[in-house]
């Protein structure tokens, strides 16, 4: 079984959407030493941290005058901003869900 996904990254020159394929569902995930929800959460936080670091690095290169393409810097900062907004919204929804479950009477 093959799953299609929409690639939300786009090029600066053409704002193009791409559709790619993901391998069969039976393929095991890469061994990271962590599994389940905790591993997924750890990977998501690591990805967010990398995105933030990339944006900071791009911003510093723009300030130093070593950036070759200012639009790439703007894109990196915008990706970091959107990633942080999404993480914040996910955290808010998780806290709301926890609160609802905590207050549920059995």
N, CA, C and O atoms as a GROMACS GRO file, in nm:
protein
  424
    1UNK      N    1   0.085  -0.117   0.000
    1UNK     CA    2   0.000   0.000   0.000
    1UNK      C    3   0.089   0.123   0.000
    1UNK      O    4   0.182   0.132   0.081
    2UNK      N    5   0.065   0.217  -0.086
    2UNK     CA    6   0.143   0.340  -0.095
    2UNK      C    7   0.055   0.457  -0.057
    2UNK      O    8  -0.061   0.465  -0.100
    3UNK      N    9   0.109   0.548   0.022
    3UNK     CA   10   0.036   0.665   0.069
    3UNK      C   11   0.092   0.788  -0.001
    3UNK      O   12   0.213   0.800  -0.016
    4UNK      N   13   0.006   0.877  -0.042
    4UNK     CA   14   0.048   1.004  -0.101
    4UNK      C   15   0.049   1.111   0.006
    4UNK      O   16  -0.034   1.109   0.097
    5UNK      N   17   0.141   1.204  -0.004
    5UNK     CA   18   0.142   1.316   0.088
    5UNK      C   19   0.166   1.443   0.008
    5UNK      O   20   0.221   1.439  -0.102
    6UNK      N   21   0.127   1.553   0.064
    6UNK     CA   22   0.148   1.682   0.001
    6UNK      C   23   0.269   1.746   0.064
    6UNK      O   24   0.275   1.764   0.186
    7UNK      N   25   0.366   1.781  -0.018
    7UNK     CA   26   0.487   1.846   0.029
    7UNK      C   27   0.459   1.995   0.042
    7UNK      O   28   0.440   2.064  -0.058
    8UNK      N   29   0.456   2.046   0.168
    8UNK     CA   30   0.421   2.185   0.192
    8UNK      C   31   0.540   2.279   0.176
    8UNK      O   32   0.524   2.401   0.185
    9UNK      N   33   0.658   2.225   0.153
    9UNK     CA   34   0.771   2.314   0.127
    9UNK      C   35   0.761   2.360  -0.018
    9UNK      O   36   0.716   2.284  -0.105
   10UNK      N   37   0.801   2.480  -0.043
   10UNK     CA   38   0.789   2.532  -0.178
   10UNK      C   39   0.912   2.614  -0.211
   10UNK      O   40   0.984   2.661  -0.122
   11UNK      N   41   0.935   2.630  -0.340
   11UNK     CA   42   1.051   2.708  -0.382
   11UNK      C   43   1.016   2.855  -0.383
   11UNK      O   44   0.900   2.892  -0.403
   12UNK      N   45   1.116   2.939  -0.363
   12UNK     CA   46   1.094   3.083  -0.361
   12UNK      C   47   1.055   3.131  -0.500
   12UNK      O   48   0.975   3.223  -0.515
   13UNK      N   49   1.113   3.069  -0.603
   13UNK     CA   50   1.088   3.118  -0.738
   13UNK      C   51   0.949   3.086  -0.788
   13UNK      O   52   0.898   3.158  -0.874
   14UNK      N   53   0.885   2.979  -0.737
   14UNK     CA   54   0.759   2.944  -0.798
   14UNK      C   55   0.648   2.897  -0.708
   14UNK      O   56   0.546   2.852  -0.760
   15UNK      N   57   0.659   2.904  -0.579
   15UNK     CA   58   0.551   2.863  -0.488
   15UNK      C   59   0.476   2.741  -0.542
   15UNK      O   60   0.355   2.747  -0.566
   16UNK      N   61   0.547   2.633  -0.562
   16UNK     CA   62   0.488   2.514  -0.621
   16UNK      C   63   0.459   2.411  -0.513
   16UNK      O   64   0.536   2.394  -0.419
   17UNK      N   65   0.347   2.342  -0.527
   17UNK     CA   66   0.312   2.232  -0.439
   17UNK      C   67   0.360   2.105  -0.506
   17UNK      O   68   0.351   2.091  -0.628
   18UNK      N   69   0.410   2.014  -0.428
   18UNK     CA   70   0.455   1.887  -0.484
   18UNK      C   71   0.381   1.773  -0.417
   18UNK      O   72   0.344   1.782  -0.300
   19UNK      N   73   0.360   1.667  -0.491
   19UNK     CA   74   0.298   1.547  -0.437
   19UNK      C   75   0.399   1.435  -0.451
   19UNK      O   76   0.451   1.410  -0.560
   20UNK      N   77   0.425   1.368  -0.344
   20UNK     CA   78   0.521   1.259  -0.345
   20UNK      C   79   0.459   1.134  -0.286
   20UNK      O   80   0.341   1.134  -0.249
   21UNK      N   81   0.537   1.030  -0.276
   21UNK     CA   82   0.486   0.905  -0.221
   21UNK      C   83   0.567   0.868  -0.098
   21UNK      O   84   0.684   0.903  -0.085
   22UNK      N   85   0.503   0.798  -0.010
   22UNK     CA   86   0.567   0.743   0.108
   22UNK      C   87   0.564   0.592   0.090
   22UNK      O   88   0.467   0.537   0.038
   23UNK      N   89   0.669   0.527   0.132
   23UNK     CA   90   0.679   0.383   0.114
   23UNK      C   91   0.568   0.306   0.183
   23UNK      O   92   0.481   0.366   0.247
   24UNK      N   93   0.570   0.175   0.172
   24UNK     CA   94   0.468   0.092   0.234
   24UNK      C   95   0.461   0.114   0.385
   24UNK      O   96   0.560   0.149   0.448
   25UNK      N   97   0.343   0.094   0.440
   25UNK     CA   98   0.323   0.113   0.583
   25UNK      C   99   0.399   0.011   0.666
   25UNK      O  100   0.425   0.035   0.784
   26UNK      N  101   0.436  -0.101   0.608
   26UNK     CA  102   0.501  -0.207   0.683
   26UNK      C  103   0.646  -0.177   0.713
   26UNK      O  104   0.707  -0.247   0.794
   27UNK      N  105   0.706  -0.074   0.651
   27UNK     CA  106   0.846  -0.044   0.677
   27UNK      C  107   0.861   0.007   0.820
   27UNK      O  108   0.786   0.094   0.864
   28UNK      N  109   0.958  -0.046   0.894
   28UNK     CA  110   0.977   0.000   1.031
   28UNK      C  111   1.036   0.141   1.032
   28UNK      O  112   1.108   0.182   0.941
   29UNK      N  113   1.004   0.212   1.138
   29UNK     CA  114   1.059   0.347   1.155
   29UNK      C  115   1.207   0.334   1.188
   29UNK      O  116   1.250   0.231   1.241
   30UNK      N  117   1.286   0.437   1.157
   30UNK     CA  118   1.428   0.431   1.191
   30UNK      C  119   1.448   0.414   1.341
   30UNK      O  120   1.375   0.472   1.422
   31UNK      N  121   1.546   0.336   1.377
   31UNK     CA  122   1.572   0.309   1.519
   31UNK      C  123   1.636   0.430   1.583
   31UNK      O  124   1.751   0.462   1.554
   32UNK      N  125   1.564   0.497   1.671
   32UNK     CA  126   1.618   0.613   1.740
   32UNK      C  127   1.632   0.584   1.889
   32UNK      O  128   1.676   0.671   1.965
   33UNK      N  129   1.596   0.466   1.930
   33UNK     CA  130   1.605   0.434   2.071
   33UNK      C  131   1.479   0.473   2.146
   33UNK      O  132   1.466   0.441   2.264
   34UNK      N  133   1.387   0.541   2.081
   34UNK     CA  134   1.263   0.583   2.144
   34UNK      C  135   1.148   0.538   2.055
   34UNK      O  136   1.160   0.535   1.933
   35UNK      N  137   1.038   0.506   2.117
   35UNK     CA  138   0.925   0.464   2.037
   35UNK      C  139   0.798   0.524   2.090
   35UNK      O  140   0.795   0.583   2.198
   36UNK      N  141   0.692   0.509   2.014
   36UNK     CA  142   0.562   0.554   2.058
   36UNK      C  143   0.546   0.704   2.061
   36UNK      O  144   0.614   0.778   1.989
   37UNK      N  145   0.456   0.747   2.145
   37UNK     CA  146   0.422   0.889   2.154
   37UNK      C  147   0.540   0.973   2.204
   37UNK      O  148   0.563   1.083   2.154
   38UNK      N  149   0.613   0.921   2.301
   38UNK     CA  150   0.728   0.995   2.354
   38UNK      C  151   0.834   1.020   2.248
   38UNK      O  152   0.891   1.129   2.242
   39UNK      N  153   0.860   0.920   2.167
   39UNK     CA  154   0.957   0.936   2.059
   39UNK      C  155   0.911   1.036   1.955
   39UNK      O  156   0.990   1.116   1.906
   40UNK      N  157   0.782   1.030   1.922
   40UNK     CA  158   0.727   1.124   1.825
   40UNK      C  159   0.735   1.266   1.879
   40UNK      O  160   0.771   1.359   1.806
   41UNK      N  161   0.703   1.283   2.005
   41UNK     CA  162   0.708   1.415   2.067
   41UNK      C  163   0.852   1.467   2.073
   41UNK      O  164   0.877   1.584   2.047
   42UNK      N  165   0.944   1.380   2.106
   42UNK     CA  166   1.086   1.418   2.109
   42UNK      C  167   1.135   1.461   1.971
   42UNK      O  168   1.207   1.560   1.958
   43UNK      N  169   1.096   1.386   1.869
   43UNK     CA  170   1.135   1.420   1.732
   43UNK      C  171   1.075   1.554   1.689
   43UNK      O  172   1.141   1.633   1.621
   44UNK      N  173   0.952   1.580   1.728
   44UNK     CA  174   0.886   1.705   1.691
   44UNK      C  175   0.954   1.824   1.759
   44UNK      O  176   0.973   1.928   1.696
   45UNK      N  177   0.991   1.808   1.885
   45UNK     CA  178   1.060   1.916   1.957
   45UNK      C  179   1.199   1.938   1.896
   45UNK      O  180   1.243   2.052   1.882
   46UNK      N  181   1.267   1.830   1.860
   46UNK     CA  182   1.398   1.843   1.797
   46UNK      C  183   1.387   1.915   1.663
   46UNK      O  184   1.471   1.999   1.630
   47UNK      N  185   1.285   1.882   1.588
   47UNK     CA  186   1.262   1.948   1.459
   47UNK      C  187   1.233   2.096   1.478
   47UNK      O  188   1.283   2.180   1.402
   48UNK      N  189   1.152   2.129   1.578
   48UNK     CA  190   1.123   2.269   1.608
   48UNK      C  191   1.250   2.343   1.648
   48UNK      O  192   1.273   2.456   1.604
   49UNK      N  193   1.332   2.280   1.729
   49UNK     CA  194   1.457   2.342   1.773
   49UNK      C  195   1.550   2.366   1.654
   49UNK      O  196   1.615   2.470   1.646
   50UNK      N  197   1.556   2.269   1.562
   50UNK     CA  198   1.641   2.285   1.442
   50UNK      C  199   1.589   2.398   1.354
   50UNK      O  200   1.669   2.476   1.301
   51UNK      N  201   1.459   2.408   1.339
   51UNK     CA  202   1.400   2.515   1.258
   51UNK      C  203   1.432   2.651   1.319
   51UNK      O  204   1.467   2.745   1.247
   52UNK      N  205   1.422   2.662   1.451
   52UNK     CA  206   1.454   2.787   1.519
   52UNK      C  207   1.603   2.821   1.504
   52UNK      O  208   1.638   2.937   1.482
   53UNK      N  209   1.689   2.721   1.516
   53UNK     CA  210   1.833   2.745   1.502
   53UNK      C  211   1.868   2.787   1.359
   53UNK      O  212   1.952   2.875   1.339
   54UNK      N  213   1.803   2.725   1.260
   54UNK     CA  214   1.827   2.763   1.120
   54UNK      C  215   1.785   2.907   1.095
   54UNK      O  216   1.855   2.981   1.025
   55UNK      N  217   1.673   2.948   1.152
   55UNK     CA  218   1.626   3.086   1.135
   55UNK      C  219   1.722   3.183   1.202
   55UNK      O  220   1.752   3.288   1.146
   56UNK      N  221   1.770   3.150   1.320
   56UNK     CA  222   1.864   3.237   1.390
   56UNK      C  223   1.994   3.250   1.312
   56UNK      O  224   2.050   3.359   1.300
   57UNK      N  225   2.042   3.138   1.260
   57UNK     CA  226   2.164   3.139   1.182
   57UNK      C  227   2.148   3.222   1.054
   57UNK      O  228   2.236   3.299   1.017
   58UNK      N  229   2.035   3.205   0.987
   58UNK     CA  230   2.009   3.282   0.865
   58UNK      C  231   1.999   3.430   0.895
   58UNK      O  232   2.048   3.513   0.819
   59UNK      N  233   1.935   3.464   1.006
   59UNK     CA  234   1.923   3.605   1.045
   59UNK      C  235   2.060   3.664   1.075
   59UNK      O  236   2.089   3.777   1.035
   60UNK      N  237   2.143   3.590   1.145
   60UNK     CA  238   2.277   3.639   1.176
   60UNK      C  239   2.362   3.657   1.052
   60UNK      O  240   2.441   3.751   1.043
   61UNK      N  241   2.346   3.567   0.955
   61UNK     CA  242   2.422   3.582   0.830
   61UNK      C  243   2.374   3.704   0.752
   61UNK      O  244   2.454   3.768   0.684
   62UNK      N  245   2.245   3.736   0.760
   62UNK     CA  246   2.194   3.856   0.694
   62UNK      C  247   2.251   3.982   0.760
   62UNK      O  248   2.291   4.076   0.692
   63UNK      N  249   2.254   3.983   0.893
   63UNK     CA  250   2.308   4.098   0.965
   63UNK      C  251   2.457   4.114   0.937
   63UNK      O  252   2.506   4.227   0.924
   64UNK      N  253   2.529   4.004   0.927
   64UNK     CA  254   2.673   4.009   0.901
   64UNK      C  255   2.704   4.041   0.756
   64UNK      O  256   2.818   4.074   0.722
   65UNK      N  257   2.603   4.033   0.670
   65UNK     CA  258   2.625   4.064   0.529
   65UNK      C  259   2.675   3.948   0.447
   65UNK      O  260   2.719   3.967   0.334
   66UNK      N  261   2.668   3.827   0.502
   66UNK     CA  262   2.716   3.710   0.429
   66UNK      C  263   2.604   3.632   0.362
   66UNK      O  264   2.631   3.535   0.291
   67UNK      N  265   2.480   3.672   0.382
   67UNK     CA  266   2.368   3.601   0.319
   67UNK      C  267   2.366   3.633   0.170
   67UNK      O  268   2.376   3.750   0.130
   68UNK      N  269   2.354   3.530   0.088
   68UNK     CA  270   2.352   3.550  -0.056
   68UNK      C  271   2.213   3.583  -0.107
   68UNK      O  272   2.199   3.653  -0.208
   69UNK      N  273   2.110   3.534  -0.040
   69UNK     CA  274   1.973   3.556  -0.086
   69UNK      C  275   1.885   3.595   0.033
   69UNK      O  276   1.851   3.510   0.115
   70UNK      N  277   1.849   3.721   0.044
   70UNK     CA  278   1.767   3.765   0.158
   70UNK      C  279   1.630   3.696   0.164
   70UNK      O  280   1.574   3.681   0.273
   71UNK      N  281   1.578   3.655   0.050
   71UNK     CA  282   1.446   3.588   0.053
   71UNK      C  283   1.455   3.455   0.124
   71UNK      O  284   1.358   3.411   0.186
   72UNK      N  285   1.571   3.388   0.117
   72UNK     CA  286   1.588   3.262   0.190
   72UNK      C  287   1.586   3.287   0.341
   72UNK      O  288   1.536   3.205   0.417
   73UNK      N  289   1.641   3.399   0.382
   73UNK     CA  290   1.640   3.435   0.524
   73UNK      C  291   1.497   3.459   0.570
   73UNK      O  292   1.456   3.411   0.676
   74UNK      N  293   1.423   3.534   0.491
   74UNK     CA  294   1.283   3.562   0.526
   74UNK      C  295   1.203   3.432   0.532
   74UNK      O  296   1.120   3.414   0.621
   75UNK      N  297   1.228   3.343   0.438
   75UNK     CA  298   1.157   3.214   0.438
   75UNK      C  299   1.192   3.132   0.562
   75UNK      O  300   1.104   3.070   0.622
   76UNK      N  301   1.319   3.131   0.601
   76UNK     CA  302   1.360   3.054   0.719
   76UNK      C  303   1.296   3.110   0.846
   76UNK      O  304   1.250   3.035   0.931
   77UNK      N  305   1.293   3.242   0.857
   77UNK     CA  306   1.232   3.305   0.974
   77UNK      C  307   1.082   3.280   0.976
   77UNK      O  308   1.025   3.254   1.082
   78UNK      N  309   1.018   3.286   0.861
   78UNK     CA  310   0.874   3.261   0.855
   78UNK      C  311   0.841   3.116   0.888
   78UNK      O  312   0.743   3.089   0.958
   79UNK      N  313   0.924   3.022   0.839
   79UNK     CA  314   0.903   2.880   0.874
   79UNK      C  315   0.914   2.861   1.024
   79UNK      O  316   0.834   2.788   1.084
   80UNK      N  317   1.013   2.926   1.086
   80UNK     CA  318   1.032   2.914   1.230
   80UNK      C  319   0.913   2.974   1.305
   80UNK      O  320   0.868   2.917   1.404
   81UNK      N  321   0.863   3.086   1.258
   81UNK     CA  322   0.748   3.150   1.323
   81UNK      C  323   0.624   3.061   1.314
   81UNK      O  324   0.553   3.044   1.413
   82UNK      N  325   0.600   3.005   1.196
   82UNK     CA  326   0.484   2.918   1.179
   82UNK      C  327   0.498   2.788   1.260
   82UNK      O  328   0.400   2.739   1.315
   83UNK      N  329   0.618   2.734   1.265
   83UNK     CA  330   0.641   2.612   1.344
   83UNK      C  331   0.615   2.638   1.492
   83UNK      O  332   0.558   2.555   1.562
   84UNK      N  333   0.659   2.755   1.539
   84UNK     CA  334   0.637   2.788   1.680
   84UNK      C  335   0.488   2.811   1.708
   84UNK      O  336   0.438   2.770   1.812
   85UNK      N  337   0.418   2.876   1.616
   85UNK     CA  338   0.273   2.895   1.633
   85UNK      C  339   0.202   2.761   1.638
   85UNK      O  340   0.113   2.740   1.721
   86UNK      N  341   0.240   2.668   1.550
   86UNK     CA  342   0.177   2.538   1.548
   86UNK      C  343   0.206   2.462   1.678
   86UNK      O  344   0.116   2.400   1.734
   87UNK      N  345   0.330   2.467   1.725
   87UNK     CA  346   0.363   2.400   1.850
   87UNK      C  347   0.284   2.459   1.966
   87UNK      O  348   0.239   2.386   2.055
   88UNK      N  349   0.268   2.589   1.965
   88UNK     CA  350   0.191   2.655   2.071
   88UNK      C  351   0.044   2.613   2.068
   88UNK      O  352  -0.016   2.588   2.172
   89UNK      N  353  -0.013   2.605   1.949
   89UNK     CA  354  -0.152   2.562   1.935
   89UNK      C  355  -0.170   2.416   1.977
   89UNK      O  356  -0.269   2.382   2.041
   90UNK      N  357  -0.076   2.331   1.940
   90UNK     CA  358  -0.083   2.190   1.980
   90UNK      C  359  -0.075   2.178   2.131
   90UNK      O  360  -0.149   2.100   2.191
   91UNK      N  361   0.016   2.255   2.193
   91UNK     CA  362   0.027   2.254   2.339
   91UNK      C  363  -0.104   2.299   2.403
   91UNK      O  364  -0.150   2.238   2.499
   92UNK      N  365  -0.163   2.405   2.350
   92UNK     CA  366  -0.289   2.456   2.405
   92UNK      C  367  -0.399   2.351   2.394
   92UNK      O  368  -0.473   2.328   2.490
   93UNK      N  369  -0.410   2.287   2.279
   93UNK     CA  370  -0.513   2.184   2.261
   93UNK      C  371  -0.488   2.064   2.351
   93UNK      O  372  -0.582   2.005   2.404
   94UNK      N  373  -0.361   2.027   2.370
   94UNK     CA  374  -0.330   1.914   2.458
   94UNK      C  375  -0.366   1.946   2.602
   94UNK      O  376  -0.419   1.860   2.673
   95UNK      N  377  -0.339   2.068   2.647
   95UNK     CA  378  -0.373   2.108   2.783
   95UNK      C  379  -0.525   2.109   2.800
   95UNK      O  380  -0.576   2.065   2.903
   96UNK      N  381  -0.597   2.161   2.699
   96UNK     CA  382  -0.743   2.161   2.706
   96UNK      C  383  -0.798   2.019   2.712
   96UNK      O  384  -0.891   1.992   2.788
   97UNK      N  385  -0.742   1.928   2.633
   97UNK     CA  386  -0.788   1.789   2.634
   97UNK      C  387  -0.759   1.725   2.769
   97UNK      O  388  -0.843   1.653   2.822
   98UNK      N  389  -0.641   1.749   2.824
   98UNK     CA  390  -0.606   1.695   2.954
   98UNK      C  391  -0.703   1.747   3.060
   98UNK      O  392  -0.750   1.671   3.145
   99UNK      N  393  -0.732   1.875   3.056
   99UNK     CA  394  -0.823   1.936   3.152
   99UNK      C  395  -0.962   1.874   3.142
   99UNK      O  396  -1.026   1.846   3.243
  100UNK      N  397  -1.010   1.853   3.019
  100UNK     CA  398  -1.140   1.791   2.999
  100UNK      C  399  -1.143   1.650   3.055
  100UNK      O  400  -1.240   1.611   3.121
  101UNK      N  401  -1.037   1.573   3.029
  101UNK     CA  402  -1.033   1.435   3.080
  101UNK      C  403  -1.022   1.436   3.232
  101UNK      O  404  -1.085   1.354   3.299
  102UNK      N  405  -0.943   1.526   3.286
  102UNK     CA  406  -0.924   1.535   3.431
  102UNK      C  407  -1.054   1.568   3.503
  102UNK      O  408  -1.080   1.519   3.613
  103UNK      N  409  -1.137   1.652   3.440
  103UNK     CA  410  -1.262   1.693   3.504
  103UNK      C  411  -1.380   1.601   3.472
  103UNK      O  412  -1.491   1.624   3.520
  104UNK      N  413  -1.356   1.498   3.391
  104UNK     CA  414  -1.463   1.403   3.359
  104UNK      C  415  -1.493   1.318   3.482
  104UNK      O  416  -1.404   1.260   3.542
  105UNK      N  417  -1.620   1.313   3.516
  105UNK     CA  418  -1.661   1.232   3.631
  105UNK      C  419  -1.692   1.090   3.585
  105UNK      O  420  -1.755   1.068   3.482
  106UNK      N  421  -1.646   0.996   3.663
  106UNK     CA  422  -1.665   0.855   3.628
  106UNK      C  423  -1.774   0.798   3.715
  106UNK      O  424  -1.807   0.680   3.702
   0.00000   0.00000   0.00000
